[in-house]
Amino acid sequence: MNRQQKRDVYQGVIGVTVTPYYDNYEVNYGKMADLTKWWISNGLVRGDAALKVCSVMGEAPQLRENEWINMLKTTVDAAEGKVDIIGGTHCKDTLRTIEDLKKAHDVGVVGMQVAPPLFNDPNQDDILRYYEALSENSDIGIMVYQNHWYNYSAINAETLLKMKDFENIVCIKWASFPGCPDESMEELGKYFNLIENGNDRVGFHKRGGDGFLDKTAVAYPPHDLQLWKFLEQKKYSEAQELWDTEESSMKEITAKISANSGGQARMKKALMNVMGHEVGEQRPPTLPISESERSELRSVVIGLGWLDPNC
């Protein structure tokens, strides 16, 4: 793949997948294969979407090394080339990240989300050297994870712009902060695809954004696929109304579930389970979803028309 082809992986609805478990918290690879085929059959396909596997939402930092690579391979094999698979590796030093990139490439992953090596306490020059080394020592299209809320992970717009000639650095997972404001999107968008990691779907698209990370698409694809269609057609009023309907409906229960126990995947797994996908719970110490939380969330998705109340 050339640089433009690697950029093109990052567009549309980026379905951020969870890792399915059995009741004993061991990985259920068969369920992941079945889900991948279901996502494809429900429209999450190349051109409109990609699947991001083993990211923080997919509990990658908590997975064993063999589980991580087997999850990636399982998803690639099940996809049968119909949707691009993006993997994730986070916060490791340069040498181990390069190893991860090569392993992922070998099983057919075409993109990787990579967070800065925050435990190395990097400054901006260290971050620049880090991504330059990744680009030079792999052949996979990398999405830079801008996660400024962690110490040593904020990447200034000036630093990102210096990456424009790094062949395999092709995308930025966008989250603005004073060192990298939304106003810098126009210039950075000339060299990188930009994927929203926030809540301003319409504004981000108007500023030149290329896609967004889902909140609900892997549980109920039609909503986000319709939202993406409205955005691409520049039907911004319709897109905003569709987004606002979901956000207002989900806001209260999302806050409640998040407050009762931590865990990036807790809410999304709850949603998938309510929708009948049965992906298990997040690994401890995160608490399983309570019956009251499940019941309240079920009422919300029934109200949205996503679930038959008789199911």
C-alpha positions as CSV (number, residue, x, y, z in Angstrom):
1,M,0.0,0.0,0.0
2,N,1.2,3.5,-0.8
3,R,0.8,6.4,1.6
4,Q,-2.5,7.5,0.2
5,Q,-3.9,4.0,0.4
6,K,-2.8,3.8,4.1
7,R,-4.5,7.2,4.7
8,D,-7.7,5.9,3.1
9,V,-8.0,3.2,5.7
10,Y,-8.9,5.9,8.2
11,Q,-12.2,7.2,7.1
12,G,-15.9,7.0,7.9
13,V,-17.1,5.1,11.0
14,I,-14.3,3.6,13.0
15,G,-15.9,0.8,14.9
16,V,-14.0,0.5,18.2
17,T,-14.5,-3.2,19.1
18,V,-14.5,-4.8,22.5
19,T,-12.8,-8.1,23.4
20,P,-15.4,-10.9,24.0
21,Y,-15.0,-13.1,27.0
22,Y,-16.4,-16.3,28.4
23,D,-17.8,-16.1,32.0
24,N,-14.3,-17.0,33.3
25,Y,-12.8,-13.9,31.5
26,E,-10.9,-15.9,29.0
27,V,-11.0,-14.6,25.4
28,N,-13.8,-15.9,23.2
29,Y,-12.2,-15.9,19.8
30,G,-15.2,-17.7,18.1
31,K,-17.5,-14.8,19.3
32,M,-15.1,-12.3,17.8
33,A,-15.1,-14.1,14.5
34,D,-18.9,-14.2,14.5
35,L,-19.2,-10.5,15.4
36,T,-16.8,-9.5,12.7
37,K,-19.0,-11.3,10.1
38,W,-22.1,-9.7,11.6
39,W,-20.5,-6.2,11.5
40,I,-19.7,-6.7,7.8
41,S,-23.2,-8.0,7.0
42,N,-24.6,-4.9,8.7
43,G,-22.7,-2.4,6.6
44,L,-19.4,-1.9,8.4
45,V,-17.3,-2.4,5.3
46,R,-14.4,-0.7,3.5
47,G,-15.3,2.7,2.1
48,D,-17.7,3.5,4.9
49,A,-16.0,2.0,7.9
50,A,-13.1,0.2,9.5
51,L,-12.8,-1.9,12.6
52,K,-10.3,-1.0,15.4
53,V,-9.4,-4.0,17.4
54,C,-7.3,-4.3,20.7
55,S,-7.4,-0.6,21.4
56,V,-7.9,0.7,25.0
57,M,-11.6,0.0,24.6
58,G,-10.6,-3.5,23.6
59,E,-8.7,-3.9,26.8
60,A,-5.4,-4.3,24.9
61,P,-3.3,-3.1,28.0
62,Q,-4.9,-5.9,30.0
63,L,-4.5,-8.7,27.4
64,R,-1.8,-11.3,27.4
65,E,0.6,-11.0,24.5
66,N,-0.7,-14.1,22.9
67,E,-4.3,-13.0,23.3
68,W,-3.5,-9.6,21.7
69,I,-2.0,-11.1,18.5
70,N,-4.6,-13.9,18.3
71,M,-7.4,-11.4,18.6
72,L,-5.9,-9.4,15.7
73,K,-5.5,-12.5,13.5
74,T,-9.0,-13.8,14.3
75,T,-10.6,-10.5,13.2
76,V,-8.5,-10.3,10.0
77,D,-9.3,-13.8,9.0
78,A,-13.0,-13.4,9.7
79,A,-13.1,-10.1,7.8
80,E,-12.0,-11.9,4.6
81,G,-10.7,-8.6,3.2
82,K,-14.1,-6.9,3.3
83,V,-13.2,-4.3,5.9
84,D,-9.9,-2.9,7.0
85,I,-8.6,-4.0,10.5
86,I,-6.8,-1.4,12.6
87,G,-4.9,-2.7,15.7
88,G,-3.6,-0.9,18.7
89,T,-0.5,-0.8,20.8
90,H,0.0,1.7,23.6
91,C,2.6,3.4,25.7
92,K,5.4,1.0,25.0
93,D,9.0,1.9,24.3
94,T,10.3,2.2,20.7
95,L,11.7,-1.3,20.4
96,R,8.7,-3.1,21.7
97,T,6.3,-1.0,19.7
98,I,8.2,-1.8,16.5
99,E,8.0,-5.5,17.4
100,D,4.2,-5.1,17.8
101,L,3.9,-3.3,14.4
102,K,5.7,-6.1,12.7
103,K,3.6,-8.8,14.3
104,A,0.4,-7.0,13.4
105,H,1.5,-6.5,9.8
106,D,2.4,-10.2,9.5
107,V,-1.2,-11.3,10.4
108,G,-2.8,-8.8,7.9
109,V,-3.5,-5.7,10.0
110,V,-3.3,-2.6,7.8
111,G,-3.4,0.1,10.4
112,M,-2.3,0.7,13.9
113,Q,-3.3,3.1,16.6
114,V,-0.1,4.0,18.6
115,A,0.0,6.1,21.8
116,P,3.2,7.8,22.9
117,P,5.5,5.9,25.3
118,L,4.2,7.9,28.3
119,F,6.2,5.8,30.8
120,N,9.4,7.0,29.2
121,D,8.4,10.6,30.2
122,P,9.0,11.8,26.6
123,N,9.3,15.5,25.6
124,Q,8.3,16.7,22.2
125,D,11.6,15.8,20.6
126,D,11.4,12.3,22.1
127,I,7.9,11.8,20.7
128,L,9.1,12.9,17.3
129,R,12.0,10.5,17.3
130,Y,9.6,7.8,18.5
131,Y,7.2,8.1,15.6
132,E,10.0,8.6,13.1
133,A,11.5,5.2,14.2
134,L,8.1,3.5,13.9
135,S,7.7,4.8,10.4
136,E,11.1,3.8,9.3
137,N,10.9,0.3,10.8
138,S,7.5,-0.9,9.8
139,D,5.2,-1.0,6.7
140,I,1.9,-0.3,8.3
141,G,-0.2,2.9,8.3
142,I,0.0,4.5,11.8
143,M,-2.6,6.6,13.6
144,V,-1.1,8.8,16.2
145,Y,-3.1,8.7,19.4
146,Q,-3.4,12.3,20.7
147,N,-4.2,11.6,24.4
148,H,-3.2,14.9,26.1
149,W,-5.1,14.0,29.3
150,Y,-2.2,11.6,30.2
151,N,1.1,13.0,31.4
152,Y,3.7,13.1,28.6
153,S,1.2,12.2,25.9
154,A,0.2,15.7,24.7
155,I,1.6,16.3,21.2
156,N,1.8,19.8,20.0
157,A,0.6,20.8,16.5
158,E,4.1,21.9,15.6
159,T,5.4,18.4,16.5
160,L,2.7,16.7,14.5
161,L,3.5,18.8,11.5
162,K,7.1,17.7,11.6
163,M,5.8,14.2,11.0
164,K,4.4,15.0,7.6
165,D,7.3,13.4,5.8
166,F,7.2,10.2,7.8
167,E,5.9,7.8,5.2
168,N,3.9,5.6,7.5
169,I,2.5,8.2,9.9
170,V,-0.8,8.8,8.1
171,C,-3.5,9.7,10.6
172,I,-4.2,11.6,13.8
173,K,-6.7,10.5,16.4
174,W,-7.9,14.0,17.2
175,A,-8.4,15.6,20.6
176,S,-7.7,19.3,20.7
177,F,-6.0,21.1,23.6
178,P,-4.2,24.5,23.7
179,G,-1.0,23.1,22.2
180,C,-3.0,21.6,19.3
181,P,-6.2,23.6,18.8
182,D,-8.9,22.8,16.2
183,E,-7.6,25.7,14.1
184,S,-4.6,23.5,13.3
185,M,-6.8,20.9,11.6
186,E,-6.7,22.7,8.2
187,E,-2.9,22.6,7.9
188,L,-2.5,19.1,9.4
189,G,-5.3,17.8,7.2
190,K,-3.1,18.3,4.1
191,Y,-0.8,15.5,5.3
192,F,-2.8,13.3,7.6
193,N,-6.3,11.9,7.8
194,L,-8.1,13.2,11.0
195,I,-10.4,11.0,13.1
196,E,-12.6,12.5,15.7
197,N,-12.3,11.3,19.3
198,G,-14.9,13.6,20.7
199,N,-18.6,14.7,20.5
200,D,-18.7,17.3,17.8
201,R,-19.5,15.1,14.8
202,V,-20.8,17.9,12.6
203,G,-18.3,20.6,13.5
204,F,-15.4,18.2,13.0
205,H,-16.6,17.2,9.6
206,K,-17.1,20.8,8.6
207,R,-13.4,21.5,9.6
208,G,-12.2,18.7,7.3
209,G,-12.4,15.6,9.5
210,D,-12.3,12.3,7.7
211,G,-14.3,10.2,10.2
212,F,-15.1,9.5,13.8
213,L,-14.6,6.8,16.5
214,D,-17.9,5.2,17.2
215,K,-19.8,5.0,20.5
216,T,-22.5,2.6,19.5
217,A,-21.9,1.3,16.0
218,V,-20.5,-2.1,17.0
219,A,-23.7,-2.7,18.9
220,Y,-26.1,-1.1,16.4
221,P,-24.5,-0.1,13.1
222,P,-27.4,1.6,11.3
223,H,-27.3,4.7,13.5
224,D,-23.6,5.7,12.8
225,L,-23.7,4.6,9.2
226,Q,-26.7,6.9,8.6
227,L,-24.9,9.7,10.5
228,W,-21.8,9.3,8.3
229,K,-24.0,9.3,5.2
230,F,-25.6,12.6,6.3
231,L,-22.2,14.1,7.0
232,E,-20.8,13.1,3.6
233,Q,-23.9,14.6,1.9
234,K,-23.4,17.7,4.0
235,K,-26.9,17.3,5.5
236,Y,-25.6,18.8,8.7
237,S,-29.0,19.6,10.3
238,E,-30.1,16.0,9.9
239,A,-26.8,14.7,11.1
240,Q,-26.9,17.0,14.2
241,E,-30.5,15.9,15.0
242,L,-29.6,12.3,14.7
243,W,-26.5,12.7,16.9
244,D,-28.3,14.8,19.5
245,T,-31.1,12.2,19.8
246,E,-28.6,9.5,20.7
247,E,-26.5,11.6,23.0
248,S,-29.4,13.0,25.0
249,S,-30.9,9.5,25.4
250,M,-27.6,7.9,26.5
251,K,-26.1,10.7,28.6
252,E,-27.6,9.9,32.0
253,I,-27.2,6.1,31.9
254,T,-23.7,6.4,30.5
255,A,-22.7,8.7,33.4
256,K,-24.3,6.3,35.9
257,I,-22.6,3.2,34.6
258,S,-19.2,5.0,34.4
259,A,-19.6,6.3,38.0
260,N,-20.4,2.9,39.5
261,S,-17.1,1.3,38.3
262,G,-14.3,2.3,36.0
263,G,-13.2,0.6,32.8
264,Q,-13.1,1.9,29.3
265,A,-15.1,-1.0,27.9
266,R,-17.8,-1.2,30.7
267,M,-20.4,0.9,29.0
268,K,-19.9,-0.5,25.5
269,K,-20.0,-4.1,26.7
270,A,-23.1,-3.3,28.6
271,L,-24.7,-1.9,25.4
272,M,-23.6,-4.9,23.3
273,N,-25.0,-7.3,25.9
274,V,-28.3,-5.5,26.1
275,M,-28.5,-5.7,22.3
276,G,-28.0,-9.5,22.5
277,H,-24.4,-9.9,21.5
278,E,-23.3,-11.4,24.8
279,V,-19.6,-10.3,24.9
280,G,-19.1,-10.8,28.6
281,E,-17.9,-8.2,31.2
282,Q,-14.7,-6.3,31.4
283,R,-11.9,-8.0,33.4
284,P,-11.6,-7.2,37.1
285,P,-11.2,-5.0,39.0
286,T,-14.0,-3.5,36.9
287,L,-17.4,-4.6,38.3
288,P,-19.9,-6.5,36.2
289,I,-23.0,-4.5,35.2
290,S,-25.8,-4.7,37.7
291,E,-29.3,-5.8,36.8
292,S,-30.6,-2.3,37.5
293,E,-28.1,-0.8,35.2
294,R,-28.8,-3.4,32.5
295,S,-32.6,-2.8,32.8
296,E,-32.2,1.0,32.6
297,L,-30.0,0.7,29.5
298,R,-32.4,-1.7,27.9
299,S,-35.2,0.9,28.3
300,V,-33.1,3.5,26.7
301,V,-32.3,1.5,23.5
302,I,-35.9,0.4,23.3
303,G,-36.8,4.1,23.4
304,L,-34.4,4.8,20.6
305,G,-36.0,2.1,18.5
306,W,-32.9,-0.1,18.4
307,L,-34.4,-3.1,20.2
308,D,-37.7,-4.8,20.0
309,P,-39.3,-4.7,23.5
310,N,-40.5,-8.2,23.0
311,C,-37.0,-9.6,22.6
